[in-house]
Amino acid sequence: MSRGEWSIGCRDLAGRRRDVTVFVSNDKVVLVAPPGEAAVLGPLDVGRLRAALRDAVVATADEEES
C-alpha cells in the first residue's frame, strides 16, 4: 500500500472478502467501495475506516500547505 492510500477489509452482502479503499487525489479524499456491492464493516473495520479517513484529510491539508 502506497503512502496516501489505505485499504480496509470488509465483506459484501454475500460474505465474500472485499476492500474499501481510501486515497488522496489532489486536495480531495476519495472513497472506493467494492464495485456494485455494499461494504459490510465490523466494529474494528469501522475504526480502521475512520482512521484512514482522518489520515487522508491530514494528507490533503499537508499538500495544501506545501
C-alpha positions in Angstrom: 0.0 0.0 0.0 1.5 3.3 -1.0 1.6 6.4 1.1 -1.7 8.3 0.8 -3.7 5.1 0.2 -5.4 3.0 2.8 -7.2 -0.3 2.3 -9.8 -1.5 4.8 -11.0 -5.1 4.7 -14.8 -5.7 4.6 -17.3 -8.2 3.3 -20.0 -7.9 0.8 -23.6 -8.9 1.5 -22.8 -12.5 0.3 -20.0 -12.7 2.9 -17.1 -12.5 0.3 -14.0 -10.7 1.3 -13.7 -7.2 -0.3 -11.8 -4.0 0.4 -12.8 -0.3 0.8 -10.0 1.9 -0.4 -9.3 5.5 0.7 -6.9 7.6 -1.2 -6.0 11.3 -1.8 -6.3 12.8 -5.2 -5.1 16.4 -5.4 -6.9 18.0 -2.5 -9.8 15.5 -2.3 -10.3 12.3 -0.3 -11.6 9.5 -2.5 -13.5 6.5 -1.0 -13.8 3.5 -3.3 -16.2 0.8 -2.3 -16.4 -2.7 -3.8 -17.9 -2.3 -7.3 -21.6 -2.8 -7.4 -21.6 -4.0 -3.8 -22.4 -2.9 -0.3 -19.5 -2.9 2.2 -20.3 -4.7 5.5 -17.9 -3.4 8.2 -17.4 -4.9 11.6 -16.7 -2.6 14.6 -12.9 -2.8 14.2 -13.1 -2.2 10.5 -15.2 0.9 11.1 -12.4 2.1 13.4 -9.9 1.4 10.6 -12.0 3.3 8.1 -12.3 6.3 10.4 -8.5 6.3 10.9 -7.9 6.1 7.2 -10.3 9.0 6.5 -8.6 11.1 9.2 -5.2 10.3 7.8 -6.3 11.2 4.3 -7.7 14.5 5.5 -4.4 15.3 7.2 -2.6 14.4 4.0 -4.7 16.8 2.0 -4.0 19.6 4.5 -0.3 18.8 4.2 -0.5 19.1 0.4 -2.3 22.4 0.6 0.4 23.8 2.9 3.2 22.8 0.5 
